[in-house]
Amino acid sequence: MWRLRRAAVACKVCQSLVKHSSGIKGSLPLQKVHLVSRSIYHSHHPTSKLQRTQFRTSFHQFSSLTNHPLRKLKLSPIKYGYQPHRNFWPARLAARLLKLRYLVLGSAVGGGYTAKKTFDQWKDMIPDLSDYKWIVPDIIWEIDDYIDIEKIRNSLPDSEDLAKLAPDFDKILESLSLLKDFFTTGSSGETTFRATDHGTESDKHYRKVTDKEKVDQLQEELLHTQLKYQRILERLEKENKELRKLLLQKDDKGIHHRKLKKSLIDMYSEVLDVLSDYDASYNTQDHLPRVVVVGDQSAGKTSVLEMIAQARIFPRGSGEMMTRSPVKVTLSEGPHHVALFKDSSREFDLTKEEDLAALRHEIELRMRKNVKEGCTVSPETISLNVKGPGLQRMVLVDLPGVINTVTSGMAPDTKETIFSMSKAYMQNPNAIILCIQDGSVDAERSIVTDLVSQMDPHGRRTIFVLTKVDLAEKNVASPSRIQQIIEGKLFPMKALGYFAVVTGKGNSSESIEAIREYEEEFFQNSKLLKASMLKAHQVTTRNLSLAVSDCFWKMVRESVEQQADSFKATRFNLETEWKNNYPRLRELDRNELFEKAKNEILDEVISLSQVTPKHWEEILQQSLWERVSTHVIENIYLPAAQTMNSGTFNTTVDIKLKQWTDKQLPNKAVEVAWETLQEEFSRFMTEPKGKEHDDIFDKLKEAVKEESIKRHKWNDFAEDSLRVIQHNALEDRSISDKQQWDAAIYFMEEALQARLKDTENAIENMVGPDWKKRWLYWKNRTQEQCVHNETKSELEKMLKCNEEHPAYLASDEITTVRKNLESRGVDVDPSLIKDTWHQVYRRHFLKTALNHCNLCRRGFYYYQRHFVDSELECNDVVLFWRIQRMLAITANTLRQQLTNTEVRRLEKNVKEVLEDFAEDGEKKVKLLTGKRVQLAEDLKKVREIQEKLDAFIEALHQEK
């Protein structure tokens, strides 16, 4: 039994040797080695001095047998029992030598495993410098053409040669001989074993404490190594930036260098920009990956994004909602740290504080511009590109913070709008959700975690980020609570990864560099990291950005080709639909149709200048007379014609013409000219062009016409000059020839006949249909019409008795008519009698005036003699000649103003309106509508998306 006990102790010695020697370079401290091993490794250890004499004796006694073959040894028969003075050294030596295989095998296996594990750990800490391959000269990548690697590999030694490098077994045997002497010390050896057995428990406890300290030391060294790697990477980035500046300077001097291609992330961002305007019809939706940043309001979303972008690019406010619309930030690597918008060519230098302030102000203005009146947030996306050295390539979409309560100043539907907007972005099956949680507040108060759990219940595309960990560690009583939050155990939300970051000390003017240094310093001394509650790869925004970028590109590579195939199928369906519905039309999208309509409208405006002067004057004269004829007949001619003699007639006419010219006539003339220009412009815009007419432009042309007319203002100075011209024309009473006299009579007859016709219609409406219409069309008079008819008959009798009756009825005449009607059983009102008299007398007067026109056809001879010794007076003909001449001169003046000034100004207004409409996408969508437009629009977008996707996939394969 004592031999079995000694063999067990020897196995423990071997195991301790394997455990403490495997994979560790150099000698171990003796306090970490087993007691027996100390005596072997160090001959001056206190334990070895107990039997130092016995070591020498045993070694001297059996030294001559060390080289003797073992098979020739003759072992003495073993006698059972206690033999204190006999040493069976051959059997012990053989047993020890057989245990040599355990020592060699354990050392090889354990040492190889530990070495491989250590190598893998250091390999993981080596930075991925694949993105910096362009720094290395091209000759390095072409080294295979100059050096034969295969030849060098063949010249390396084989496994047999490497076996010669095995440990020196002679030295191992020498150590085993010392072990043999130690085990052959008799009773003293037994005492040593007993001492060893007693010290095992305390030594195990000591080794556990040492291992914990070693783990803490390794974690601290790992953290220091990681921080060192980050500093080295930052230094390389700065050197890279300086080298890029030198390259650009050399390019300015004309030195040719390799042209850099468009970056892969920029190509991908362009695809997303096109997709953002694409209407998800035909069952083809946008499922390309994005990093969607969601979080509660004031949870630190903006700070995390700024740390990833390495610049203070977003506007800030104390407790106020600053993110009012989604901001798509495309991060890419570049020599200079700059930012620029998708629709602008201006670059903002992010290393200058004035440019940073201007960028923040521009983002704020764009957000407020996107927000419509009565709303707090907007779904319109602002696209921003940020380039800089060391930035991880990805596309992030910053959404407005999720709120729980609508405060004053917000629209009532703000909370629901933010929820629906967030869900729309997160429901993309390939979107990476970056869930931001404020670590300084209770996790139970978070709203966003429930929302994220609904959209991604399995956590396959969610990355959880705990911000403000410094405040959490300071204020939270139980640090394990932070660990539960990080590991997702505190609430039912699963995620791909959990990260903890520090976003500064709360000072908005704090620089990114200062925040980074503060973050590194905090985690270097953090109890959470030292207590292994957090792992080294779970902290700092640097690790976060690396993890998000890796996840982003993994999702991109897995989904981009599938999306490209979907859009290829959609393109085929759209092209087939277009060929079936519009086989003879080109596939013009909304912008191309607008350009075509724009050219047609400009051609039609130019056509205004080709209208003949005669046509302008005719329509102007006719329109002006239609506008002023009522005033001329009712307010000038009829009052003057009812005077007693020609002198009074001419005086009345002159006075009324002067008043009319000073106050109304010029204004009426300008209005007529402007309306005539509008009518002609509308006629050119709306009249069909035969087979070439495309009704798809009608709504756009109508809108352009209305907006142009609204903006056009007639020149005010034209009215003053026109007043003088009209006044001079009306003062001229000289008719030079018979032709002008006949023209005036013809003009007068037309005017009086038009008035007589209007009067006849008015009387017919008043008294109802006559007996022919009643018999032929089965019509009847109303009671009121019957009363008017009886009154008309009574008044006509009065006029027959006195054809020279004045224009107004006397009161006694009204009474007489009323009594006559009452005698026939017709009860009438005096006002009805006056109204009927006005129309009856007007018809009588106009008929008399027309008869007078016929008499005046031969009156030109008397006119030349100023109607001396003649009973014929034709002053009314002279009046109409003066009106006719004024109309002609006014039309000529307005035509000159139209062709020389107003048409050009209108053309300018049309161009401005078209330019404004071209920049207004909503206006074009509203004015150019229909299935044809939408189909062409979708077809163009799908083609553009497919082409960009194909180019991106090709570049992605080349990068691999």
Residue pairs with C-beta under 8 A, 6 or more apart in sequence:
2 190
5 193
6 183
6 193
7 95
9 36
9 193
9 196
9 197
10 96
10 99
10 183
11 99
11 102
12 34
13 34
13 36
13 37
13 179
14 99
14 102
14 103
14 106
15 106
16 33
16 34
16 37
17 34
17 37
17 103
17 106
17 107
18 103
18 106
18 107
18 110
19 110
20 28
20 32
20 33
20 37
21 28
21 107
21 111
22 106
22 107
22 109
22 110
22 111
22 113
22 114
23 110
23 111
23 113
23 114
23 115
23 117
23 118
24 114
27 41
30 38
30 41
30 42
30 45
31 206
32 207
32 210
33 41
34 196
34 203
35 47
35 195
35 196
35 199
35 203
36 179
36 182
36 196
38 45
38 47
38 48
39 45
39 47
39 48
39 178
39 182
40 175
40 178
40 179
42 48
43 178
47 192
48 55
50 188
50 192
51 182
51 185
51 188
51 189
51 192
54 181
54 185
54 188
55 178
55 181
55 182
58 87
58 89
58 180
58 181
58 184
58 185
59 177
59 178
59 181
62 89
65 73
66 177
70 90
70 93
70 94
70 97
73 90
75 88
75 90
75 91
76 88
78 88
78 91
84 186
84 187
85 186
87 184
87 186
89 180
89 184
92 180
92 183
92 184
93 180
96 176
96 179
96 180
96 183
97 173
97 176
100 172
100 176
103 172
104 167
104 172
125 222
125 225
125 226
125 229
127 229
127 232
127 233
131 333
132 236
132 240
133 141
134 260
135 240
135 243
182 189
182 192
183 189
185 192
215 532
216 530
219 529
219 530
219 532
219 536
220 530
222 536
223 523
223 524
223 529
223 536
224 524
226 536
227 520
227 524
230 520
230 540
230 542
233 390
234 390
237 389
237 390
238 389
240 335
240 389
241 335
241 336
241 337
241 389
243 335
244 334
244 335
244 336
244 389
245 335
245 336
247 257
247 335
248 335
250 257
251 257
261 955
263 332
263 333
263 334
263 393
264 393
264 952
264 955
264 956
264 959
265 330
265 331
265 332
265 393
265 394
265 395
266 330
266 332
266 385
267 948
267 951
267 952
267 955
268 288
268 395
268 556
268 952
269 328
269 330
269 332
269 383
269 385
269 395
270 948
271 288
271 945
271 948
271 949
271 952
272 286
272 288
272 290
272 328
272 395
273 328
273 342
273 383
274 941
274 944
274 945
274 948
275 286
275 288
275 945
276 286
276 328
276 381
276 383
277 941
278 286
278 938
278 941
278 942
278 945
279 934
279 938
280 286
281 938
282 570
282 573
282 574
282 938
283 570
284 566
284 567
284 569
284 570
284 942
286 428
287 428
287 429
287 430
287 559
287 562
287 563
288 428
288 430
288 556
288 559
288 560
288 563
289 395
289 428
289 430
289 431
289 432
289 552
289 555
289 556
289 559
290 328
290 395
290 396
290 397
290 425
290 428
290 431
290 432
291 394
291 395
291 396
291 397
291 431
291 432
291 434
291 548
291 552
292 396
292 397
292 399
292 422
292 425
292 426
292 428
292 431
292 432
292 433
292 434
293 301
293 304
293 305
293 396
293 397
293 398
293 399
293 434
293 436
294 301
294 399
294 402
294 422
294 425
294 426
294 433
294 434
294 435
294 436
294 448
294 451
294 452
295 301
295 401
295 402
295 435
295 436
295 437
295 438
295 448
296 401
296 402
296 403
296 404
296 436
296 437
296 438
296 446
296 447
296 448
297 321
297 400
297 401
297 402
297 403
298 319
298 401
298 438
299 401
299 436
299 437
299 438
299 448
299 467
300 436
300 438
300 467
300 468
300 503
301 323
301 398
301 401
301 436
302 314
302 316
302 322
302 323
302 398
303 467
303 503
303 504
304 434
304 436
304 465
304 467
304 501
304 503
304 541
304 544
305 313
305 314
305 329
305 396
305 398
306 312
306 313
306 314
306 512
307 501
307 503
307 512
307 515
307 516
307 541
307 545
308 331
308 391
308 392
308 396
308 541
308 544
308 545
308 548
309 329
309 331
309 386
309 388
309 391
310 337
310 350
310 388
310 390
310 391
310 512
311 337
311 339
311 350
311 356
311 386
311 388
311 512
312 356
312 360
312 511
312 512
313 329
313 339
313 350
313 356
313 359
313 360
313 363
313 384
313 386
314 322
314 323
314 327
314 360
314 363
314 398
315 322
315 360
315 361
315 363
315 364
315 367
316 322
316 360
316 508
321 376
321 377
321 400
321 401
321 403
321 410
322 364
323 367
323 398
323 399
323 400
323 401
324 367
324 368
324 370
324 371
324 376
324 377
324 378
324 400
325 366
325 367
325 370
325 371
325 377
325 378
325 379
325 380
325 381
325 382
325 400
326 379
326 380
326 381
326 382
326 397
326 398
326 399
326 400
326 421
326 425
327 363
327 381
327 382
327 384
327 397
327 398
328 381
328 382
328 383
328 384
328 395
328 396
328 397
329 384
329 385
329 386
329 395
329 396
329 397
329 398
330 383
330 384
330 385
330 386
330 395
331 386
331 387
331 391
331 392
331 393
331 394
331 395
331 396
332 385
332 386
332 387
332 391
332 393
333 387
333 388
333 389
333 390
333 391
333 393
334 387
334 388
334 389
334 391
335 389
336 349
336 387
336 388
337 349
337 350
337 351
337 387
337 388
337 389
338 347
338 348
338 349
338 350
338 386
338 387
338 388
339 347
339 348
339 350
339 359
339 384
339 385
339 386
339 387
340 346
340 347
340 348
340 384
340 385
341 362
341 366
341 382
341 383
341 384
341 385
342 383
342 384
342 385
343 383
348 355
348 356
348 358
348 359
349 355
350 356
350 359
350 386
350 388
363 382
363 384
366 382
367 378
367 382
370 378
370 380
370 382
371 377
371 378
372 378
374 411
375 411
375 414
375 417
376 409
376 410
376 411
376 414
376 417
377 400
377 414
377 417
377 418
377 421
379 417
379 421
379 424
381 397
392 545
392 546
392 548
392 549
393 549
393 553
394 548
394 549
394 552
394 553
395 552
396 434
397 425
399 418
399 421
399 422
399 425
400 418
400 421
401 418
402 418
402 419
402 422
402 447
402 448
402 451
403 414
403 415
403 418
403 447
404 415
404 447
405 415
406 412
406 414
406 415
411 417
419 451
422 451
423 451
423 455
425 431
426 433
426 451
426 452
426 455
426 456
427 455
429 461
430 461
430 555
430 558
430 559
431 461
432 461
432 462
432 463
432 548
432 551
432 552
432 555
433 452
433 455
433 456
433 461
433 462
433 463
434 463
434 465
434 548
435 448
435 449
435 452
435 462
435 463
435 464
435 465
435 493
435 495
436 448
436 465
436 467
437 443
437 446
437 448
437 449
437 464
437 465
437 466
437 467
437 485
438 446
438 467
438 468
439 466
439 467
439 468
439 469
439 471
439 472
439 482
439 485
439 500
440 467
440 468
440 471
440 472
440 475
443 449
443 485
443 490
443 491
444 491
446 491
449 491
449 493
452 462
452 493
453 492
453 493
453 494
456 462
456 494
457 494
458 494
459 488
459 493
459 494
459 495
459 496
460 496
461 496
461 551
461 555
462 493
462 494
462 495
462 496
463 495
463 496
463 497
463 498
463 499
463 544
463 547
463 548
463 551
464 486
464 488
464 493
464 495
464 497
464 498
464 499
465 499
465 500
465 501
465 544
466 472
466 482
466 485
466 486
466 498
466 499
466 500
466 501
467 501
467 502
467 503
468 502
468 503
469 482
469 500
469 501
469 502
469 522
469 526
469 528
469 539
470 502
470 522
472 482
473 479
473 482
473 526
473 527
473 528
476 482
479 527
479 528
479 531
479 533
480 533
481 490
482 500
482 528
482 533
482 534
483 528
483 533
483 534
484 490
486 498
486 499
486 500
486 533
486 534
486 538
487 498
488 494
488 495
488 498
496 551
497 538
497 547
497 551
498 538
499 538
499 539
499 543
499 544
499 547
500 528
500 534
500 538
500 539
501 519
501 539
501 540
501 541
501 544
502 515
502 518
502 519
502 522
502 523
503 515
503 541
504 510
504 514
504 515
504 518
505 515
505 518
516 541
516 542
519 540
519 541
520 540
523 529
523 534
523 539
523 540
526 534
526 539
527 533
528 534
529 535
529 536
529 539
537 543
537 547
556 956
557 956
560 949
560 952
560 953
560 956
561 953
563 949
564 946
564 949
564 950
564 953
567 942
567 945
567 946
567 949
568 946
570 942
571 939
571 942
571 943
571 946
574 935
574 938
574 939
574 942
575 939
577 935
578 587
578 935
578 936
578 939
581 931
581 932
581 935
582 932
582 935
585 932
587 936
587 939
587 940
588 596
588 936
589 933
589 936
589 937
589 939
589 940
590 924
590 925
590 928
590 933
590 936
590 937
591 924
593 696
593 697
593 928
593 933
593 936
594 700
594 917
594 918
594 924
594 928
596 697
597 697
597 700
597 701
597 928
598 914
598 918
600 697
600 701
601 685
601 701
601 704
601 910
601 914
602 907
602 910
602 911
602 914
604 681
604 684
604 685
605 681
605 684
605 903
605 906
605 907
605 910
606 907
607 684
608 677
608 680
608 681
608 684
608 903
608 906
608 907
609 899
609 903
611 680
611 899
613 895
613 899
616 676
616 891
616 894
616 895
616 898
616 899
617 888
617 891
617 892
617 895
618 891
619 676
619 679
619 680
620 672
620 673
620 676
620 890
620 891
620 894
620 895
621 887
621 888
621 890
621 891
623 672
623 675
623 676
624 668
624 669
624 672
624 887
624 890
624 891
625 887
627 668
627 671
627 672
628 665
628 668
629 751
629 754
631 660
631 664
632 751
632 883
633 751
633 752
633 755
635 656
635 660
636 653
636 656
636 657
636 660
636 879
637 876
637 879
638 807
638 845
639 652
639 656
640 648
640 649
640 652
640 653
640 656
640 876
640 879
641 649
641 845
641 849
641 876
642 806
642 807
643 649
643 652
646 867
646 873
646 875
649 875
649 876
650 875
653 875
653 879
657 730
657 882
658 727
661 723
661 726
661 727
661 730
662 723
662 727
665 723
665 726
666 719
666 720
666 722
666 723
666 726
667 719
669 722
669 726
669 890
669 894
670 714
670 718
670 719
670 722
670 894
672 894
673 714
673 894
673 897
673 898
673 902
674 712
674 714
674 902
676 894
676 898
677 898
677 902
677 903
677 906
678 709
681 705
681 708
681 709
681 906
682 705
685 701
685 702
685 704
685 705
686 698
686 701
686 702
696 928
696 930
696 932
696 933
697 928
699 927
699 928
699 929
700 917
700 927
700 928
703 917
703 923
703 927
704 910
704 913
704 914
704 917
707 913
708 906
708 909
708 910
708 913
711 909
711 912
711 913
712 902
712 905
712 906
712 909
714 902
715 897
715 901
715 902
718 897
721 893
722 890
722 893
722 894
725 889
725 890
725 893
726 886
726 889
726 890
729 882
729 885
729 886
729 889
729 890
730 882
730 883
730 886
732 882
732 885
733 878
733 882
735 741
735 744
735 860
735 863
735 878
735 881
738 860
740 881
741 859
741 860
741 863
741 877
741 881
742 857
743 881
743 884
744 877
744 878
744 880
744 881
744 884
745 853
745 856
745 857
745 877
745 880
747 880
747 881
747 883
747 884
748 853
748 876
748 877
748 880
749 850
749 853
751 880
752 846
752 849
752 850
752 853
753 850
755 842
755 846
756 843
756 846
756 847
756 850
759 839
759 842
759 843
759 846
760 843
762 839
763 792
763 839
763 840
763 843
764 770
766 785
766 788
766 792
766 835
766 836
766 839
767 781
767 785
767 788
767 789
767 792
768 779
768 780
768 781
768 782
768 785
768 786
768 788
768 789
769 777
769 779
769 781
773 779
774 780
774 781
781 789
787 826
787 827
787 828
787 832
788 832
788 836
790 821
790 824
790 826
790 828
791 817
791 821
791 826
791 828
791 832
791 833
791 836
792 836
792 840
794 817
794 820
794 821
795 817
795 833
795 836
795 837
795 840
795 841
796 840
798 805
798 813
798 817
799 805
799 840
799 841
799 844
803 844
803 848
805 841
807 841
807 845
809 817
809 833
809 834
809 837
814 830
814 833
814 834
817 828
817 833
818 828
818 830
818 833
821 827
821 828
822 828
849 876
852 874
852 876
853 877
855 872
856 872
856 874
856 876
856 877
859 867
859 872
859 874
859 877
862 870
862 872
862 874
863 874
863 877
863 878
867 873
867 874
916 923
917 923
917 924
917 927
918 924
